[in-house]
Amino acid sequence: MQKIEAIDLFCGVGGLTYGLREAGLTVLAGLDSDETCQHAYTKNSDAEFISADIAQYDFSELEELFSEDSVRVLVGCAPCQPFSSHAHKAKRRENDDRWNLIEYFIEAVKIVNPSVVSMENVRGLLKTDIFKQFTNSLKALDYELDYKVVNCPDYGIPQARSRLVLIGSKIGKIKIPKATHKKEEYSTVADIIRQLPHVEAGMTCPEDSVHKAKNLFDINLERIRHSKPKGTWRDWPEALLPECYRRPSGATYSSVYGRMSWNDVSPTITTQFCNYGSGRFGHPEQDRALTLREGALLQTFPIDYDFGENFPIATLSRHIGNAVPPRLGQVIGMAIKEHINEHAQ
């Protein structure tokens, strides 16, 4: 059995690291510029957290972390905001400094020289020139590549989330893992969060400090009380409509202020999932938005994942929404492990 060691670039609070470890890979370290991620990363893994700006980091320090006899793996998820559907419509998005983060990934690959690389990102990246440059650079470094946009429910993740997954190898042809779940096998919102204790808006569960919900203004309490699962703001009395929904242009925002349905997958868990007005993040029954714990569970973090207690809700919702779902990390990790063992000398 080969000794497989990985390093996670842009590691955040450790969703990808956790999944890789569940697949049996040894993760040596995670690198991220956001120091607020360090608590969760180190509490939930035995890997080192490297607090650094990747643009200023000396990647030769990563190379020194690997054992001499290990198969090296380098993974990461560069911050995806520049490639999101919203940013794709924005002016001057090409001037966003975060576009350069993909290039630093390539620099790390050149220095560390891993046998296997993997990257996860938003699907919008696939159609950009920077992704073409990225794949061409990897091919020039002799990596066999496979990449595609995957539908997360097909891999046991209970949310309508599609992500671009790339995987590459120097030791042989490697493929994106096949789906593990058929549509009738998808996990639903009810499967994941229905058993959690009742929590009111603005309250915290006494047994779990992460199971807490943001407060709602009185008008939003009235709005959610008139909201139906899978419904829209059209279910409300006209007096509750925001001014924007009284205009024709507001008709397209049908999921905002919506309730989720117990029997479906959740919407994509974004960094704003604790805000009732930021999407279809209303609880299916209770008059509030999702709690932090519910969002984390829908991202497939385990229920005992320690995100810390001394952070604002906005910080933790950003951590959770930005994370690679651990289940997706596990599927990727299992594919990497099987590939390396198959090609072991």
Secondary structure by P-SEA (a helix, b strand, c coil): ccbbbbbbccccccaaaaaaaaacccccbbbbccccaaaaaaacccbbbbbcccccccaaaaaaacccccbbbbbbbccccccccccccccccccccccaaaaaaaaaaaaccccbbbbbbcccccccaaaaaaaaaaaaacccbbbbbbcccccccccbbbbbbbbbbccccccccccccccccccccccccccccccccccccccccccbbbbbcaaaaaaaaacccccccccccccccccccccccccccccccbbbbccccccccccccccccccccccccccccccaaaaaaaacccccccccccccaaaaaaaaaacccaaaaaaaaaaaaaaaaaacc
